[in-house]
Structure formats: C-alpha cells, structure tokens
Amino acid sequence: MRAAIAAAGAADPRDVPVGAVVFDAQGRELARAANAREALGDPTAHAEVLALRAAARVLGDGWRLEGATLAVTLEPCTMCAGALVLSRIGRLVFGAWEPKTGAVGSLWDVVRDRRLNHRPQVRAGVLESECAALLAEFFDSHRP
C-alpha cells in the first residue's frame, strides 16, 4: 500500500490523488499509476485502469493478470471493479472506503458477485487513515 500512496503523489494537482500499483505473483512491481482524468482529459483514466493497462503491456502475454495483486489507495468504482474482474487479477488490496461510489462493498460489491466467472480475493482498509488523509487534503484545498 505504501507504493500506491507514493503513486498517488504523482497525480496532476488537478486530479484526485489516487494511486494504484500492480505486483506479480512473486511480489515484483509491474506497473504503477495515479489518477489522470484531468491531465489526460479521459474519463476512464482512473489509477486502477492505467495501472492494469501498463501491467498487461509489461507482461506482454495478453490481458490476463492471473496471480497478480492490485494495491490502490481508494475503493474502486464500478468501472474499475469491472476492469479488475475482466483482467482476472488475483487479489485486490485497497486503503480508504468510498461510500459515494465504491463498488467493492460500499454501494455495490462487483468483485464478489457470484454471477461473475472471476472473483479476486479482497483485503480492504489497509493503511486506511493514511489513504483517506490524501483525499481529505486534496478536497480541503480544492473546495472553498
């Protein structure tokens, strides 16, 4: 999670500081990314999606990330949760809960839906207060 927190620090000042890192089954870092919706003008440029894309390129053997772990500072939204399922990621670790848009237990639980053909393991709340502090600082400085 510390790597994901560091990745969040690389976000453009206009972007919500969310960081994501993908590790292979042996714990080696494959890719990291920060939210870049504002920087790229791309509504899909969430940290998770960018990190999954980069990790798939590093592996170079297709889109499946079986056995890999994604660590992200914030509970994934529905788009990102769907991307995790579709990438066949083995494990998701996240920090802060997102009660407004979270799709790994807060509003929905996409990644553990029994109707889907893949369900990653989930560990939530890792370094939760540190991850939540990143968001609080950002929103405190961006709202009047």
Buried (B, 14 or more C-beta within 10 A) or exposed (E): BEBBBBBBEBBBEEBBBBBBBBBBEEEEBBBBBBBBBBBEEEEEBBBBBBBBBBBBEBBEEEEBBEEBBBBBBBBBBBBBBBBBBBBBBBBBBBBBBBEEBBBBBBBBBBBBEEEEEBBBEBEBBBBBEBBBBBBEEBEEEEEE
